[in-house]
Amino acid sequence: MTATTTTSLQRDWILVVALFMLVLLAGASGVAVVTAPQLATQWLVLTTVVGTVELRYLRQHLDTNHPVGTEGLYDSLGFANAVTLTRGAAFAAVAGFAVVEPTPALAWMPALLYGSGCLLDWVDGFTARILGRTTVLGTKLDMAFDTLGVLVAPIVAVLWGRLPVWYLSLSAARYLFKAGRGLRRQRGKPIAELPPSVVRRPLAGVQMVFITVALAPVLSPETIQTLAAVVLPPSLIVFLRDYLVVACHLGRQKDHY
């Protein structure tokens, strides 16, 4: 990483931090208008904590702002990464509603924010490919924000009485998978490459749509619980299968499954 590139990327990072702060302050002002200043402060504190984690992750991985297979760094984050960071801001905003009581004025906000973030999940990848700016950093941010979104949004849905608590097993599965793989690496045990899957991405999309619907005040909690019992097991099975593959307990019969 050259000094010029380092300075340029650090400048971009500072700009992202400033924009995050402005967005969060604007969001807190909006929450204060429709609820109370105290609730807005609580929302702002939790959202800031999540946003800080995201910004720290970005700072730690600035040196991966290059295409796969090359070491030549881009000297700017680029538009596609900006879209991904917008997703991160939306998911951080969703997290803040975990400490806010659901009111008619706020009832749609978590669903709109999370749903928008999920739509941007398609936009950022498409934009990166069209502009020829796919980067390792973009992939890292995309995966990290996907995992974060599937953590904070279901928590809000559970606290707001929209989802059953056992649905959080989906959020736990993502982190258990990563923890299990990391533990094997730490112990020096073999780790297999995870092959592409024809069902992994579609199932993730199903969960994103379902979580958005669950957050929206449209269907009854009873209906949501019934649907959760249908859509959750396939994703949990895929997580288990993937771990058995990377842990070398389940052999690969082909290059994808």
Helices and strands as residue ranges (DSSP letters): H 3-34, H 37-60, G 62-64, H 78-96, G 97-99, H 109-131, H 136-159, G 165-168, H 169-186, H 200-215, H 221-246
